[in-house]
């Protein structure tokens, strides 16, 4: 009990420090971002040493020859992502070509069907900016979100989303999402976190891991296309929003087989840019709790 109280106290202190820091930072122009990035790159490894050690342990063997480079660039991506969330409007004003889009035709095809669409992304690249841009494209976007460790942090992060036109679903996510899809709206979700006993056991980079079935349930029940979508950094500093061909379902497939399908699309994206995914997620912990049938 005392340990939990101490942990919540530390998280609350971290929230207030972050809130005050953001308030001070965002008074600066977009040109200050590179300097802020260099500063945070010195601080991040100290604040998140535990997470970085876990990432080193969980990075698949196939990346061993690139391990240190991937971890360094993963850290850079996390820092850059945070700054882009806070400076989003200023960065766009400074460089109107900051955001580029690939695969827009998949969104247009989905709109024509009139059954809504499901944007399946991950904690990869800058997932937050993708939501802001989809809303700017005119898509009525609702995103499924988990509460943060402390309520103030949840409200803080959701505040950025709501101010930029993204609606957040925190409760009854499946039923609410189905209602929205029936109205032809867009639902965004990240399904790369550990599902434990609420998911299905599938293969992920050669090991068993538990993934949620919710993307499959929403797509199959609503008829809405499930569109894998990823934000990737480009050499010129811009962000490319990559919308991919929707995942298709075949008759007779089990839920586990369908979950494996979308996980394979995750693997393809993460292999393409291994520095973009948050490898410090405890992805394989309690995988045996996931369903197998």
Secondary structure, DSSP 8 states (H G I E B T S, - for coil): -HHHHHHHHHHHHHHHHHHHHHHHHTTS-GGGHHHHHHHHHHHHHHHTHHHHHHHHHHS-GGGGGGHHHHHHHHHHHHHHHHHHHHTHHHHHHH-TTSEEEE-HHHHHHHHHHTS-EEEEE-SBSSHHHHHHHHHHTT--EEEE----SSHHHHHHHHHHHHHTT-EEE-SSHHHHHHHHHHTT-EEEEE--S--GGGSEEEEETTEEEEE-SHHHHHHHHH--EEEEEEEEE-TTS-EEEEE---B---TT--HHHHHHHHHHHHHHHHHHTTTSB-TTS-TTTTGGGSB--
